[in-house]
Amino acid sequence: MSLHLPHAPIDWFSLFCGLTAAALTTAGLAVLVMTDPGHRSAPTVFLFTFGYAFLAALAIGLPALGRLIRRRALNWKTAAMAGAFSSGLPGLTFILLIANCRTNAVVAGVTMCVEGSRTLASWGWSAALMAALMAGGALAGLVGYGVYRGLKRFVSPHH
């Protein structure tokens, strides 16, 4: 015998704010990693990364989080996993479609291919990139979850 709980309602305003906070976190991390915050390129890096992260959050994160909320499964762990997935999927796409032997022999100064085959350094670079993207995504997911939970309690304190 299984107990079937009704689907939980979604507080769309709090969810949107949480996704925005996650995208802002991602953009801030990108500026810290890619350039000095005071450098003239920092605003461009921030705006581009925020736009990209926000679109990824809407396209990938929103459907995943909506399901988690409806199933009453959203918590800090699942939010971190959703953030890691939302960040990792575009990174994996980059590695498979752009940073490969057909299109690039050298990426970020690393020899990716020798005679059409990936090098060990290439696989290491790809793994490190994925780990960094997913760790940043997990952190952004945690920040977004915190904003979502905080706003949800403020907006609808009876939940």
Sequence and secondary structure as in RCSB ss.txt:
>XXXX:A:sequence
MSLHLPHAPIDWFSLFCGLTAAALTTAGLAVLVMTDPGHRSAPTVFLFTFGYAFLAALAIGLPALGRLIRRRALN
WKTAAMAGAFSSGLPGLTFILLIANCRTNAVVAGVTMCVEGSRTLASWGWSAALMAALMAGGALAGLVGYGVYRG
LKRFVSPHH
>XXXX:A:secstr
           HHHHHHHHHHHHHHHHHHHHHHHS TTSTTHHHHHHHHHHHHHHHIIIIIHHHHHHHHHTT  S
HHHHHHHHHHHHHHHHHHHHHHTSSTTT SEETTEE EETTEE HHHHHHHHHHHHHHHHHHHHHHHHHHHHHHH
HHHHH TT 
